[in-house]
Amino acid sequence: MSDLPKFVHIAEEGPREGFQIEKGPIPTEGKVRLIDALSETGLKHIQICSFVNPKRVPGMADAEAVARGIKINPEVEYTALWFNERGLEQAMAVGHLSVDCKITLYASEHFLISNLNRDRAQHLDKLRDLVKFCIDKKVPINRAGINAAFGCNFEGDVSVESLIATVDDTMALANEFNLDIEAFSLADSMAWATPDSIKRGVGAVKDKYPDMPILLHLHNTRGMGIANAYAGLEMGVDRFDSSIAGLGGCPFAKHQGAAGNVATEDLAFMCGEMGIETGLDLDALIEASQIATEVVAHDTPACIAKGGSLNAIRQRLKQAAE
């Protein structure tokens, strides 16, 4: 087990991951309001939308309007998700979005087919074409990752051996183009991970690629999100994706229940209580979480926005005692 990290970088994905799965249309102004609130919490990375086919993901039909409507905080890196050359060009056209390319493979071919309508061989061919396109456009390619890294609603458990084989395939593709991968994400896309499988999977990747910084993208469908994040911290992971208010989920993952991601404010709270710095303002995150709940117009699964910050209670008790 590694020593706990002293600082954890939390990347916010709620405006993209959260709104893409909402059943009803979310007003563009509501999305912009949330992003502007998140921009004042200390977050340095916010994924605000995705440039994808609006027929498949109707919640992202206003991606350009959202991207152009936000108030830019120069200390924040704003990004968008995209899967092909057209999406990349749409993101680049906005101007103030940070654009790079991430090589992503899938530990589950069935999920790949459901998500992108292509099998593994087709996906590798598409990725090669995309990498060539990005190189030609001088778009940085320094990230890689695995979706469905710990399990799949279509295929079941992903063994450590299968995970490492998929990581190897990803790194082989990067080496094919002499790419320097600076961060590698393991996404629990369908919430199959447990603390034990997080430790096994992260440990195996660290054993094979000891110098590779690992990022965890965790879903909370089965209530394991924050426990899995804790397991990741114990393994020395210092990079996480999260979603304000616990919003989120993939529309093509065959979820039967709530499909939210690990909540940003819950993760920031846990880190703070463990003495791990995040650079985030928990009170501001709680306010943003309340805005997120207003925007989606239904209850959200995050806990800290409901229970409150312990520091606020400590301050009140201290003042009462004086």
Secondary structure, DSSP 8 states (H G I E B T S, - for coil): -----SB-EEEE-IIIIIGGG-SS---HHHHHHHHHHHTTTT-SEEEEEEES-TTT-GGGTTHHHHHHHS---TTSEEEEEE-SHHHHHHHHHHSSS---EEEEEES-HHHHHHHHS--HHHHHHHHHHHHHHHHHHT--EEEEEEES-SEETTTEE--HHHHHHHHHHHHHHHHHTT----EEEEEETTS---HHHHHHHHHHHHHHSTT--EEEEEB-TTS-HHHHHHHHHHTT--EEEEBGGG----TTS--SS---B-BHHHHHHHHHHTT-B----HHHHHHHHHHHHHHHTS----SHHHH--HHHHHHHHHHHH-
